[in-house]
Amino acid sequence: MQIERITHDPAVMGGKPCIRGLRVTVGAVLGLLACGKSRERILQAYPYLEPEDINAVLAYAAWRLEEREEPLVIA
């Protein structure tokens, strides 16, 4: 599954979701895509990323949007 490429480590980028433990956040890649940067341009800018990493970013973002967060109610 692509989402396994996304990691969370409090010691890396403050625990933000990153790609394969690298210091590249899901948000950074999503932002580049949202600004119209092509996959090819992103891979040129970050040569240590792989095409599957961009797929993982998109899959992770879609998965997170489908999650429901319920407020904790303490009675």
C-alpha positions as CSV (number, residue, x, y, z in Angstrom):
1,M,0.0,0.0,0.0
2,Q,1.3,3.5,-0.9
3,I,0.4,5.0,2.4
4,E,3.2,3.0,4.1
5,R,5.7,5.4,2.6
6,I,4.3,8.1,4.9
7,T,5.9,8.3,8.3
8,H,5.4,10.2,11.5
9,D,8.4,10.7,13.8
10,P,8.4,13.4,16.5
11,A,12.1,13.8,15.9
12,V,11.6,14.6,12.2
13,M,9.9,17.8,11.2
14,G,8.0,18.0,14.5
15,G,6.1,14.8,13.8
16,K,4.4,16.1,10.7
17,P,3.7,13.4,8.1
18,C,6.8,12.9,6.0
19,I,7.9,10.8,3.1
20,R,9.9,7.7,4.1
21,G,11.4,9.5,7.1
22,L,12.9,12.2,5.0
23,R,12.6,15.8,5.9
24,V,10.0,16.4,3.1
25,T,6.5,16.8,4.4
26,V,3.3,15.6,2.8
27,G,2.1,19.2,3.1
28,A,5.1,20.5,1.1
29,V,4.5,18.2,-1.8
30,L,0.8,18.8,-1.8
31,G,1.5,22.5,-1.8
32,L,3.8,22.2,-4.8
33,L,1.2,20.1,-6.7
34,A,-1.5,22.7,-5.7
35,C,0.6,25.5,-7.2
36,G,0.8,23.6,-10.5
37,K,4.2,22.1,-10.2
38,S,4.4,18.9,-12.2
39,R,5.5,15.6,-10.8
40,E,8.6,15.7,-13.0
41,R,9.5,19.1,-11.6
42,I,9.1,18.0,-8.0
43,L,11.2,14.9,-8.6
44,Q,13.9,17.2,-10.2
45,A,13.8,19.5,-7.1
46,Y,14.0,16.5,-4.7
47,P,16.1,13.9,-6.5
48,Y,15.9,11.5,-3.5
49,L,12.1,11.2,-4.0
50,E,10.5,8.5,-6.1
51,P,7.4,8.7,-8.3
52,E,5.7,6.3,-5.8
53,D,6.3,8.9,-3.1
54,I,4.0,11.4,-4.9
55,N,1.4,8.7,-5.3
56,A,1.7,8.1,-1.5
57,V,1.2,11.8,-0.7
58,L,-2.0,11.9,-2.7
59,A,-3.3,8.6,-1.2
60,Y,-2.5,9.8,2.3
61,A,-4.2,13.2,1.7
62,A,-7.3,11.4,0.4
63,W,-7.3,9.0,3.3
64,R,-7.0,11.8,5.9
65,L,-9.9,13.7,4.3
66,E,-12.1,10.6,4.7
67,E,-11.3,10.3,8.4
68,R,-13.8,11.8,10.9
69,E,-12.5,13.5,14.0
70,E,-14.9,13.5,16.8
71,P,-14.4,15.9,19.7
72,L,-13.7,14.2,23.0
73,V,-16.6,14.8,25.4
74,I,-15.8,14.4,29.1
75,A,-19.0,14.0,31.2
